[in-house]
Amino acid sequence: MTLFWILGVLLVASAVFVISQRKPVYSVVGLLFHFAVLAVFFLTLNAEFLAVIQIVIYSGATLILFVFVIALLSSGVAPFSVGPNRMPKAAIPAGLIAFVALALVVYGILRAPLVNAPRAATTSIPGAVGAPNVFGSVADFGKALFTTHLLPFEMTAFILMVAVIGVVALAGETTPFVPSLRRARIIEREMREALLRGGEE
Amino acid sequence: MSWLLVLIKSALLLFVVITTFAYAMLFERKIMGWMQLRPGPNRVGPWGLLQPAADAVKMLFKEDLTPSTADPLIYKLAPFISLVSAFGAYAIIPWSEPRPGDIWSIGNVNAGILFIFALTAIGVYGVSLGGWASGSKYPLLGSVRATAQMISYELAMTMSVIGVLIVAGTTSLAGIVHAQQRIWFVIPQLIGFAIYFVTAVAETNRAPFDLVEADAELVAGFHTEYSGLRFGLFFIAEYVNMLTVSCVATLLFFGGWNAPFGWTFIPGIVWFILKVLFFIFCYIWLRATMPRFRYDRLMAFGWKVLLPVATLNLIATAVVVAVKG
């Protein structure tokens, strides 16, 4: 239980760090740490496979692309602030929506059968992390994924596929985006100012 | 008591891996020297055997510079990410046959090989953040290259290894070695091994895939600005990674500690070390004989050759295993 609280505090602290940093690269490093702590969290729940996959997929594939984009844009010096700042207007509705979503998740968890069931009634006995054929092992995980949870698994894959096609459809325009001369000048000036501001820090 | 055992094992392993790193470096310079008809380092100690110690002392006392344009925090963090992820793999690499109540590794992880892939994935950050944080152009180019190269080749590498996992039916490293008692997986998974070997060279940024630090184009790539001990950390990480992929190749494809031809009178751990040394020799051999790839060809080779072939190999393996039952 002590471990739970230590990890929980670290998780929340690193998440706050991610959204509070002005430099994108600091956010990435914070997120990297966040994912690592999350993996340890999974380990304490005997979900060994999930912990490893968490690192391989999110840290190894997704987050590294963030670094890649930041390095390419060279914007790590200062955040872009092209266009009017929409933050103050968006903050309250976004906060409300996030709160409602979180409340729904908490409600759902509290109603889940596993939480309400008495402790002895859980199906598998959590064994030592690393031992085969116990709850959370690779074989166990794979079996659940391809038998009892096949439909949600395939649905997730489908939804992700739709998202990828959506991104390509949105970003991959046939005609290249050419800003008007006036707009281009504004963007250029703002980028230069952003870089200068970063240099003063 | 078990934590004490873990501590002793860790300290011992750290010593072994660092010593191996030091002498792998000397080994490399000697072998490359002989291949190029020159003696190699031979001034410090008999046959140059004290050269690693001299290098270490030099590295320790060199000034540690931080460029004024660098991001100080991330610049200092990057070498540690590289080193920690490189050493982490040794927590689970088994060196010899486990006996009841006694294993030849620090931990026995059920998801073994996936754990090593996870650490490799983290290792990329050391290179890419280090190059970015240096705040100058060549390191940045090097780190962008590194990121693109390592994520491209990681994909093919994982695909090539899944074939072995299907044949063995387990992800635990000790389990995979046990499954090879009859036949080494290099024979049924020859294509998988070929792809693994090529991608492993690319993953460790060794020649001919050392585009990341191509000295003809990028000065020294991502570690151009690093000096002294911080450069040393990157340097150690590179060699330790080379040792790791050699160990993984031995465990997955060359039967780990299983003896060939039934020569069991030589203990398993000796076989393991000999096989790993063979792979390290192959790396040095490659470096001494192969010219560097061109960057666009490297990418095309990874995505258009290695990945499709690895995928086909995976499908074929899955079909054969499914048909045989």
Interface residues (C-beta under 8 A of the other chain):
Chain A: K23 V25 Y26 V29 L32 A39 E48 F49 V52 I53 I55 V56 S59 G60 A61 I64 L65 V67 F68 I70 A71 L72 S74 G76 V129 G130 A131 P132 S137 V138
Chain B: D71 L73 I74 L77 G107 N108 V109 N110 A111 L114 F115 F117 A118 T120 A121 I122 V124 Y125 S128 L129 G131 W132 A133 L140 S143 V144 T147 A148 I151 E154 T170 T171 S172 G175
